[in-house]
Amino acid sequence: MDLVHWVRGLPPELATFVIASLPISELRGAIPVALGIYKLPLWSALLWAILGNLAPIPIILKLLEPVSNFLRERSRIWEGFFLWLFARTRRKGEHYFRVYKELGLVLFVAVPLPITGAWTGSVAAFLFGISPGRSFFLITIGVLIAASVVTTATLGVSWLALLSATPAR
């Protein structure tokens, strides 16, 4: 089931917010949907996508350690999940953090690819020992950069599609 079908019936702004708040789609999914399907004004698409992408981050940063510890102590399944998640995140983010330190978190979040973004950046910030307040600030910068990259790409694709649909003279 696709995301647009899943949020059907919600106002476009709320649907954009919800899509952006999900761990896989984040801004990468929300901005193209907001601009291409819902035809939201650019400012509105960006506002709701950025707010939606950032909304879960303080919760993740605050609760990741206590919740993961609680679940790991009580279940081998959760222990395995968190071992996998933390190892995967370390492997994907280690280069960014080793070379660029805190700027690495910004870059990690700013690259709009499936294994990067605010959710994974939150896990990486926890694993690499960046404080929650500092992490939120750095992740916000990364989200703003990612929003500009995704918006530029979305508008560029739309513009090229419009050009190709225009009959030649």
MDTraj code that builds the backbone (N, CA, C; nanometers):
import mdtraj as md
import numpy as np

residues = "MET ASP LEU VAL HIS TRP VAL ARG GLY LEU PRO PRO GLU LEU ALA THR PHE VAL ILE ALA SER LEU PRO ILE SER GLU LEU ARG GLY ALA ILE PRO VAL ALA LEU GLY ILE TYR LYS LEU PRO LEU TRP SER ALA LEU LEU TRP ALA ILE LEU GLY ASN LEU ALA PRO ILE PRO ILE ILE LEU LYS LEU LEU GLU PRO VAL SER ASN PHE LEU ARG GLU ARG SER ARG ILE TRP GLU GLY PHE PHE LEU TRP LEU PHE ALA ARG THR ARG ARG LYS GLY GLU HIS TYR PHE ARG VAL TYR LYS GLU LEU GLY LEU VAL LEU PHE VAL ALA VAL PRO LEU PRO ILE THR GLY ALA TRP THR GLY SER VAL ALA ALA PHE LEU PHE GLY ILE SER PRO GLY ARG SER PHE PHE LEU ILE THR ILE GLY VAL LEU ILE ALA ALA SER VAL VAL THR THR ALA THR LEU GLY VAL SER TRP LEU ALA LEU LEU SER ALA THR PRO ALA ARG".split()
xyz = np.array([
    [0.0859, -0.1176, 0.0000],
    [0.0000, 0.0000, 0.0000],
    [0.0905, 0.1239, 0.0000],
    [0.0622, 0.2171, -0.0878],
    [0.1466, 0.3356, -0.0945],
    [0.1059, 0.4385, 0.0114],
    [0.1971, 0.5306, 0.0387],
    [0.1764, 0.6295, 0.1443],
    [0.0567, 0.7191, 0.1196],
    [0.0384, 0.7605, -0.0050],
    [-0.0719, 0.8512, -0.0356],
    [-0.2055, 0.7833, -0.0054],
    [-0.2153, 0.6553, -0.0371],
    [-0.3375, 0.5809, -0.0074],
    [-0.3575, 0.5710, 0.1446],
    [-0.2489, 0.5495, 0.2168],
    [-0.2548, 0.5327, 0.3610],
    [-0.3032, 0.6589, 0.4325],
    [-0.2675, 0.7761, 0.3823],
    [-0.3074, 0.9023, 0.4461],
    [-0.4296, 0.9653, 0.3788],
    [-0.4927, 0.8912, 0.2887],
    [-0.6111, 0.9414, 0.2180],
    [-0.7161, 0.9870, 0.3191],
    [-0.7758, 1.0976, 0.2905],
    [-0.8785, 1.1528, 0.3784],
    [-0.8259, 1.2597, 0.4729],
    [-0.6953, 1.2618, 0.4927],
    [-0.6370, 1.3677, 0.5758],
    [-0.6222, 1.4946, 0.4932],
    [-0.6296, 1.6107, 0.5561],
    [-0.5985, 1.7338, 0.4821],
    [-0.4549, 1.7240, 0.4277],
    [-0.4285, 1.7824, 0.3110],
    [-0.2956, 1.7705, 0.2505],
    [-0.1803, 1.8109, 0.3424],
    [-0.1995, 1.9151, 0.4217],
    [-0.0933, 1.9593, 0.5124],
    [-0.0635, 1.8522, 0.6179],
    [-0.1689, 1.7936, 0.6757],
    [-0.1505, 1.6898, 0.7770],
    [-0.0919, 1.5630, 0.7141],
    [-0.1375, 1.5291, 0.5946],
    [-0.0815, 1.4130, 0.5255],
    [0.0679, 1.4318, 0.4996],
    [0.1069, 1.5519, 0.4586],
    [0.2485, 1.5830, 0.4368],
    [0.3264, 1.5681, 0.5667],
    [0.2728, 1.6189, 0.6756],
    [0.3348, 1.6087, 0.8074],
    [0.3543, 1.4620, 0.8464],
    [0.2502, 1.3821, 0.8291],
    [0.2562, 1.2403, 0.8668],
    [0.3590, 1.1659, 0.7821],
    [0.3568, 1.1857, 0.6512],
    [0.4525, 1.1183, 0.5633],
    [0.5957, 1.1557, 0.6028],
    [0.6188, 1.2824, 0.6332],
    [0.7525, 1.3284, 0.6711],
    [0.7971, 1.2736, 0.8057],
    [0.7030, 1.2401, 0.8914],
    [0.7390, 1.1918, 1.0246],
    [0.7724, 1.0427, 1.0265],
    [0.7452, 0.9726, 0.9188],
    [0.7718, 0.8283, 0.9133],
    [0.9194, 0.8013, 0.8831],
    [0.9741, 0.6930, 0.9405],
    [1.1186, 0.6708, 0.9296],
    [1.1713, 0.6400, 0.7900],
    [1.0962, 0.5832, 0.7029],
    [1.1482, 0.5501, 0.5706],
    [1.1279, 0.6658, 0.4733],
    [1.0108, 0.7244, 0.4728],
    [0.9809, 0.8295, 0.3750],
    [1.0447, 0.9628, 0.4122],
    [1.0281, 1.0072, 0.5350],
    [1.0788, 1.1367, 0.5810],
    [1.0521, 1.2447, 0.4754],
    [1.1457, 1.3364, 0.4584],
    [1.1301, 1.4447, 0.3597],
    [1.1315, 1.3924, 0.2165],
    [1.2076, 1.2856, 0.1955],
    [1.2233, 1.2300, 0.0603],
    [1.0894, 1.1948, -0.0014],
    [0.9958, 1.1530, 0.0803],
    [0.8632, 1.1189, 0.0305],
    [0.7640, 1.2324, 0.0431],
    [0.7756, 1.3078, 0.1495],
    [0.6745, 1.4094, 0.1791],
    [0.6764, 1.5266, 0.0816],
    [0.7934, 1.5761, 0.0477],
    [0.7998, 1.6945, -0.0387],
    [0.7492, 1.6644, -0.1799],
    [0.7933, 1.5564, -0.2443],
    [0.7373, 1.5270, -0.3777],
    [0.5861, 1.5054, -0.3755],
    [0.5348, 1.4406, -0.2714],
    [0.3902, 1.4196, -0.2604],
    [0.3188, 1.5530, -0.2409],
    [0.3714, 1.6362, -0.1516],
    [0.3076, 1.7656, -0.1232],
    [0.3034, 1.8540, -0.2469],
    [0.4133, 1.8569, -0.3215],
    [0.4194, 1.9431, -0.4401],
    [0.3525, 1.8795, -0.5612],
    [0.3754, 1.7507, -0.5813],
    [0.3290, 1.6857, -0.7032],
    [0.1862, 1.6349, -0.6994],
    [0.1448, 1.5815, -0.5857],
    [0.0101, 1.5230, -0.5763],
    [-0.0874, 1.6211, -0.5130],
    [-0.0485, 1.6794, -0.3988],
    [-0.1396, 1.7707, -0.3293],
    [-0.1353, 1.9124, -0.3845],
    [-0.0334, 1.9445, -0.4641],
    [-0.0198, 2.0779, -0.5232],
    [-0.0185, 2.1882, -0.4174],
    [0.0450, 2.1589, -0.3031],
    [0.0577, 2.2612, -0.1993],
    [0.1529, 2.3700, -0.2471],
    [0.1333, 2.4920, -0.2013],
    [0.2329, 2.5967, -0.2310],
    [0.3683, 2.5540, -0.1736],
    [0.4739, 2.5987, -0.2343],
    [0.6082, 2.5595, -0.1931],
    [0.6315, 2.5840, -0.0442],
    [0.5962, 2.7011, 0.0047],
    [0.6192, 2.7338, 0.1456],
    [0.5451, 2.6373, 0.2374],
    [0.4229, 2.6000, 0.1996],
    [0.3431, 2.5102, 0.2823],
    [0.3997, 2.3683, 0.2794],
    [0.4394, 2.3225, 0.1614],
    [0.4991, 2.1895, 0.1501],
    [0.6246, 2.1794, 0.2368],
    [0.7092, 2.2816, 0.2291],
    [0.8327, 2.2803, 0.3077],
    [0.8036, 2.2885, 0.4575],
    [0.7149, 2.3769, 0.4957],
    [0.6819, 2.3930, 0.6374],
    [0.6350, 2.2611, 0.6978],
    [0.5345, 2.1979, 0.6363],
    [0.4765, 2.0768, 0.6929],
    [0.5717, 1.9576, 0.6852],
    [0.6514, 1.9503, 0.5792],
    [0.7473, 1.8406, 0.5673],
    [0.8594, 1.8548, 0.6713],
    [0.9105, 1.9752, 0.6894],
    [1.0183, 1.9964, 0.7865],
    [0.9670, 1.9729, 0.9286],
    [0.8509, 2.0280, 0.9608],
    [0.7942, 2.0065, 1.0947],
    [0.7662, 1.8581, 1.1195],
    [0.7127, 1.7897, 1.0190],
    [0.6851, 1.6476, 1.0336],
    [0.8120, 1.5661, 1.0504],
    [0.9158, 1.6000, 0.9763],
    [1.0415, 1.5269, 0.9860],
    [1.1074, 1.5477, 1.1223],
    [1.0948, 1.6680, 1.1772],
    [1.1582, 1.6977, 1.3054],
    [1.0753, 1.6539, 1.4265],
    [0.9453, 1.6384, 1.4118],
    [0.8578, 1.6101, 1.5261],
    [0.9002, 1.4884, 1.6091],
    [0.9341, 1.3754, 1.5485],
    [0.9697, 1.2596, 1.6323],
    [1.1111, 1.2644, 1.6906],
    [1.1946, 1.3540, 1.6434],
    [1.3362, 1.3510, 1.6797],
    [1.3613, 1.3763, 1.8290],
    [1.3004, 1.4766, 1.8924],
    [1.3246, 1.4931, 2.0371],
    [1.2826, 1.3700, 2.1178],
    [1.1747, 1.3068, 2.0754],
    [1.1277, 1.1862, 2.1451],
    [1.2296, 1.0736, 2.1293],
    [1.2784, 1.0542, 2.0071],
    [1.3785, 0.9496, 1.9831],
    [1.5046, 0.9779, 2.0641],
    [1.5525, 1.1024, 2.0594],
    [1.6754, 1.1378, 2.1307],
    [1.6607, 1.1196, 2.2820],
    [1.5439, 1.1489, 2.3337],
    [1.5201, 1.1394, 2.4786],
    [1.4979, 0.9951, 2.5237],
    [1.4276, 0.9161, 2.4417],
    [1.3850, 0.7836, 2.4873],
    [1.4648, 0.6660, 2.4321],
    [1.5514, 0.6879, 2.3345],
    [1.6213, 0.5750, 2.2721],
    [1.6992, 0.4928, 2.3741],
    [1.7789, 0.5574, 2.4549],
    [1.8596, 0.4823, 2.5510],
    [1.7750, 0.4099, 2.6550],
    [1.6836, 0.4779, 2.7269],
    [1.6084, 0.4035, 2.8286],
    [1.5175, 0.2947, 2.7704],
    [1.4556, 0.3221, 2.6574],
    [1.3660, 0.2224, 2.5980],
    [1.4464, 0.1034, 2.5448],
    [1.5578, 0.1301, 2.4761],
    [1.6377, 0.0188, 2.4236],
    [1.6938, -0.0652, 2.5378],
    [1.7408, -0.0010, 2.6447],
    [1.7911, -0.0766, 2.7606],
    [1.6814, -0.1608, 2.8233],
    [1.5632, -0.1016, 2.8416],
    [1.4506, -0.1729, 2.9017],
    [1.4140, -0.2965, 2.8183],
    [1.3992, -0.2765, 2.6878],
    [1.3586, -0.3878, 2.6013],
    [1.4681, -0.4937, 2.5890],
    [1.5927, -0.4514, 2.5797],
    [1.7046, -0.5457, 2.5662],
    [1.7180, -0.6341, 2.6890],
    [1.6893, -0.5790, 2.8060],
    [1.6996, -0.6568, 2.9299],
    [1.5891, -0.7618, 2.9417],
    [1.4796, -0.7429, 2.8686],
    [1.3632, -0.8292, 2.8862],
    [1.3345, -0.9244, 2.7708],
    [1.4074, -0.9091, 2.6587],
    [1.3738, -0.9922, 2.5433],
    [1.4957, -1.0131, 2.4539],
    [1.5197, -1.1384, 2.4181],
    [1.6311, -1.1686, 2.3273],
    [1.6019, -1.1163, 2.1868],
    [1.4755, -1.1109, 2.1502],
    [1.4388, -1.0580, 2.0183],
    [1.4755, -0.9105, 2.0103],
    [1.4370, -0.8333, 2.1128],
    [1.4715, -0.6910, 2.1150],
    [1.6222, -0.6706, 2.1256],
    [1.6872, -0.7562, 2.2032],
    [1.8338, -0.7484, 2.2139],
    [1.8954, -0.7628, 2.0752],
    [1.8490, -0.8613, 1.9993],
    [1.8995, -0.8822, 1.8633],
    [1.8686, -0.7646, 1.7719],
    [1.7475, -0.7115, 1.7829],
    [1.7101, -0.5976, 1.6996],
    [1.8011, -0.4785, 1.7256],
    [1.8204, -0.4431, 1.8523],
    [1.9025, -0.3264, 1.8836],
    [2.0499, -0.3499, 1.8512],
    [2.0984, -0.4723, 1.8694],
    [2.2361, -0.5020, 1.8276],
    [2.2508, -0.4802, 1.6770],
    [2.1530, -0.5286, 1.5993],
    [2.1552, -0.5103, 1.4536],
    [2.1463, -0.3619, 1.4171],
    [2.0502, -0.2914, 1.4767],
    [2.0287, -0.1498, 1.4462],
    [2.1527, -0.0665, 1.4788],
    [2.2088, -0.0887, 1.5962],
    [2.3245, -0.0097, 1.6376],
    [2.4472, -0.0432, 1.5533],
    [2.4677, -0.1708, 1.5214],
    [2.5822, -0.2094, 1.4368],
    [2.5671, -0.1508, 1.2967],
    [2.4473, -0.1579, 1.2414],
    [2.4218, -0.1028, 1.1078],
    [2.4444, 0.0474, 1.1056],
    [2.3942, 0.1159, 1.2069],
    [2.4091, 0.2618, 1.2133],
    [2.5555, 0.3005, 1.2316],
    [2.6271, 0.2278, 1.3174],
    [2.7708, 0.2557, 1.3332],
    [2.8439, 0.2393, 1.2009],
    [2.8135, 0.1302, 1.1309],
    [2.8798, 0.1013, 1.0033],
    [2.8485, 0.2095, 0.9003],
    [2.7245, 0.2533, 0.8923],
    [2.6848, 0.3540, 0.7934],
    [2.7338, 0.4938, 0.8301],
    [2.7438, 0.5239, 0.9577],
    [2.7763, 0.6602, 0.9989],
    [2.9188, 0.6829, 1.0448],
    [2.9942, 0.5749, 1.0635],
    [3.1280, 0.5888, 1.1212],
    [3.2182, 0.6820, 1.0403],
    [3.2173, 0.6683, 0.9101],
    [3.3029, 0.7532, 0.8253],
    [3.2687, 0.9011, 0.8459],
    [3.1404, 0.9323, 0.8427],
    [3.0977, 1.0717, 0.8609],
    [3.1491, 1.1286, 0.9925],
    [3.1369, 1.0501, 1.0993],
    [3.1721, 1.0998, 1.2318],
    [3.3228, 1.1000, 1.2564],
    [3.3915, 0.9995, 1.2029],
    [3.5365, 0.9928, 1.2213],
    [3.6044, 1.1092, 1.1499],
    [3.5605, 1.1383, 1.0283],
    [3.6243, 1.2414, 0.9471],
    [3.5745, 1.3812, 0.9835],
    [3.4450, 1.3972, 1.0004],
    [3.3872, 1.5313, 1.0123],
    [3.3345, 1.5674, 1.1512],
    [3.3396, 1.4749, 1.2459],
    [3.2904, 1.4983, 1.3822],
    [3.1426, 1.5385, 1.3794],
    [3.1052, 1.6490, 1.4472],
    [2.9647, 1.6884, 1.4534],
    [2.9100, 1.7292, 1.3171],
    [2.9932, 1.7870, 1.2331],
    [2.9500, 1.8200, 1.0976],
    [2.9083, 1.6925, 1.0241],
    [2.9671, 1.5806, 1.0622],
    [2.9297, 1.4520, 1.0041],
    [2.7832, 1.4187, 1.0267],
    [2.7298, 1.4543, 1.1437],
    [2.5876, 1.4315, 1.1703],
    [2.5019, 1.5153, 1.0767],
    [2.5395, 1.6398, 1.0569],
    [2.4671, 1.7267, 0.9632],
    [2.4693, 1.6649, 0.8237],
    [2.5862, 1.6242, 0.7775],
    [2.5991, 1.5666, 0.6431],
    [2.5230, 1.4349, 0.6310],
    [2.5294, 1.3537, 0.7342],
    [2.4599, 1.2245, 0.7344],
    [2.3092, 1.2441, 0.7182],
    [2.2550, 1.3418, 0.7865],
    [2.1109, 1.3698, 0.7785],
    [2.0777, 1.4410, 0.6469],
    [2.1678, 1.5249, 0.5990],
    [2.1412, 1.6075, 0.4803],
    [2.1349, 1.5282, 0.3505],
    [2.2005, 1.4136, 0.3443],
    [2.2009, 1.3327, 0.2221],
    [2.0677, 1.2585, 0.2141],
    [1.9818, 1.2937, 0.1177],
    [1.8476, 1.2341, 0.1142],
    [1.8464, 1.0961, 0.0465],
    [1.9073, 0.9990, 0.1127],
    [1.9091, 0.8610, 0.0644],
    [1.8383, 0.7716, 0.1653],
    [1.7979, 0.6515, 0.1247],
    [1.7200, 0.5651, 0.2135],
    [1.7833, 0.5293, 0.3479],
    [1.9143, 0.5229, 0.3606],
    [1.9736, 0.4835, 0.4892],
    [2.0242, 0.6024, 0.5690],
    [1.9874, 0.7213, 0.5292],
    [2.0257, 0.8411, 0.6033],
    [1.8980, 0.9166, 0.6383],
    [1.9120, 1.0224, 0.7136],
    [1.7957, 1.1033, 0.7490],
    [1.7911, 1.1284, 0.8982],
    [1.6856, 1.1937, 0.9413],
    [1.6737, 1.2373, 1.0801],
    [1.6593, 1.1192, 1.1765],
    [1.5843, 1.0175, 1.1382],
    [1.5666, 0.9018, 1.2268],
    [1.6999, 0.8314, 1.2503],
    [1.7674, 0.7939, 1.1430],
    [1.8959, 0.7250, 1.1560],
    [1.9998, 0.8184, 1.2169],
    [1.9921, 0.9457, 1.1841],
    [2.0820, 1.0439, 1.2446],
    [2.0653, 1.0511, 1.3956],
    [1.9431, 1.0350, 1.4437],
    [1.9184, 1.0341, 1.5885],
    [1.9859, 0.9148, 1.6548],
    [1.9747, 0.7997, 1.5902],
    [2.0405, 0.6797, 1.6436],
    [2.1921, 0.6992, 1.6405],
    [2.2435, 0.7532, 1.5304],
    [2.3874, 0.7766, 1.5190],
    [2.4360, 0.8754, 1.6246],
    [2.3611, 0.9816, 1.6471],
    [2.3995, 1.0805, 1.7480],
    [2.4096, 1.0149, 1.8855],
    [2.3160, 0.9295, 1.9176],
    [2.3187, 0.8561, 2.0438],
    [2.4428, 0.7672, 2.0506],
    [2.4676, 0.6918, 1.9449],
    [2.5802, 0.5981, 1.9434],
    [2.7153, 0.6668, 1.9500],
    [2.7253, 0.7863, 1.8894],
    [2.8526, 0.8570, 1.8873],
    [2.8638, 0.9601, 1.9999],
    [2.7690, 0.9570, 2.0950],
    [2.7811, 1.0350, 2.2181],
    [2.7575, 1.1840, 2.2059],
    [2.6765, 1.2271, 2.1101],
    [2.6433, 1.3692, 2.0988],
    [2.5208, 1.3948, 2.1871],
    [2.5247, 1.4988, 2.2656],
    [2.4150, 1.5260, 2.3588],
    [2.2837, 1.5470, 2.2824],
    [2.1703, 1.5146, 2.3454],
    [2.0412, 1.5310, 2.2768],
    [2.0144, 1.6723, 2.2267],
    [2.0452, 1.7747, 2.3066],
    [2.0210, 1.9129, 2.2633],
    [2.1060, 1.9506, 2.1430],
    [2.2326, 1.9172, 2.1488],
    [2.3231, 1.9443, 2.0361],
    [2.2816, 1.8621, 1.9149],
    [2.2421, 1.7380, 1.9374],
    [2.1983, 1.6508, 1.8278],
    [2.0786, 1.7100, 1.7551],
    [1.9811, 1.7584, 1.8314],
    [1.8622, 1.8153, 1.7681],
    [1.8988, 1.9345, 1.6814],
    [1.9868, 2.0200, 1.7303],
    [2.0321, 2.1356, 1.6532],
    [2.0994, 2.0906, 1.5232],
    [2.1920, 1.9957, 1.5323],
    [2.2648, 1.9478, 1.4144],
    [2.1728, 1.8748, 1.3165],
    [2.0810, 1.7953, 1.3698],
    [1.9848, 1.7240, 1.2848],
    [1.8938, 1.8236, 1.2134],
    [1.8536, 1.9290, 1.2825],
    [1.7701, 2.0320, 1.2194],
    [1.8411, 2.0948, 1.1004],
    [1.9687, 2.1253, 1.1158],
    [2.0447, 2.1808, 1.0030],
    [2.0469, 2.0809, 0.8875],
    [2.0712, 1.9539, 0.9186],
    [2.0710, 1.8504, 0.8148],
    [1.9364, 1.8374, 0.7455],
    [1.8293, 1.8451, 0.8220],
    [1.6940, 1.8376, 0.7650],
    [1.6687, 1.9558, 0.6715],
    [1.7117, 2.0746, 0.7112],
    [1.6928, 2.1924, 0.6251],
    [1.7702, 2.1780, 0.4933],
    [1.8907, 2.1249, 0.5010],
    [1.9683, 2.1016, 0.3785],
    [1.9006, 1.9956, 0.2927],
    [1.8585, 1.8854, 0.3550],
    [1.7896, 1.7790, 0.2806],
    [1.6629, 1.8317, 0.2148],
    [1.5897, 1.9172, 0.2857],
    [1.4671, 1.9750, 0.2288],
    [1.4986, 2.0566, 0.1037],
    [1.6074, 2.1313, 0.1069],
    [1.6421, 2.2103, -0.0120],
    [1.6858, 2.1208, -0.1276],
    [1.7581, 2.0128, -0.0981],
    [1.8012, 1.9196, -0.2028],
    [1.6804, 1.8495, -0.2646],
    [1.5921, 1.7977, -0.1810],
    [1.4741, 1.7256, -0.2307],
    [1.3819, 1.8201, -0.3073],
    [1.3649, 1.9416, -0.2578],
    [1.2790, 2.0388, -0.3257],
    [1.3367, 2.0748, -0.4623],
    [1.4659, 2.0998, -0.4662],
    [1.5306, 2.1324, -0.5936],
    [1.5161, 2.0172, -0.6932],
    [1.5378, 1.8963, -0.6463],
    [1.5241, 1.7797, -0.7346],
    [1.3795, 1.7627, -0.7818],
    [1.2855, 1.7788, -0.6911],
    [1.1440, 1.7641, -0.7267],
    [1.1021, 1.8692, -0.8288],
    [1.1387, 1.9937, -0.8051],
    [1.1033, 2.1000, -0.8985],
    [1.1753, 2.0822, -1.0317],
    [1.2991, 2.0348, -1.0275],
    [1.3737, 2.0098, -1.1510],
    [1.3095, 1.9013, -1.2345],
    [1.2671, 1.7935, -1.1720],
    [1.1994, 1.6850, -1.2444],
    [1.0671, 1.7351, -1.3007],
    [0.9931, 1.8128, -1.2215],
    [0.8660, 1.8678, -1.2692],
    [0.8880, 1.9595, -1.3887],
    [0.9904, 2.0413, -1.3822],
    [1.0222, 2.1343, -1.4907],
    [1.0605, 2.0573, -1.6168],
    [1.1436, 1.9528, -1.6017],
    [1.1824, 1.8724, -1.7189],
    [1.0620, 1.8002, -1.7786],
    [0.9719, 1.7511, -1.6935],
    [0.8513, 1.6854, -1.7430],
    [0.7649, 1.7845, -1.8196],
    [0.7548, 1.9055, -1.7698],
    [0.6780, 2.0092, -1.8384],
    [0.7407, 2.0418, -1.9736],
    [0.8716, 2.0546, -1.9761],
    [0.9412, 2.0835, -2.1026],
    [0.9215, 1.9732, -2.2055],
    [0.9297, 1.8487, -2.1595],
    [0.9156, 1.7377, -2.2536],
    [0.7722, 1.7229, -2.3045],
    [0.6750, 1.7741, -2.2271],
    [0.5350, 1.7656, -2.2682],
    [0.4953, 1.8803, -2.3613],
    [0.5781, 1.9848, -2.3684],
    [0.5499, 2.0984, -2.4535],
    [0.5782, 2.0604, -2.5985],
    [0.4791, 2.0768, -2.6881],
    [0.5017, 2.0405, -2.8286],
    [0.6084, 2.1287, -2.8930],
    [0.6873, 2.0678, -2.9785],
    [0.7920, 2.1417, -3.0505],
    [0.7276, 2.2278, -3.1583],
    [0.7882, 2.3407, -3.1885],
    [0.7325, 2.4317, -3.2917],
    [0.7943, 2.4070, -3.4228],
])
top = md.Topology()
chain = top.add_chain()
for i, resn in enumerate(residues, 1):
    res = top.add_residue(resn, chain, resSeq=i)
    for name in ("N", "CA", "C"):
        top.add_atom(name, md.element.get_by_symbol(name[0]), res)
traj = md.Trajectory(xyz[None], top)
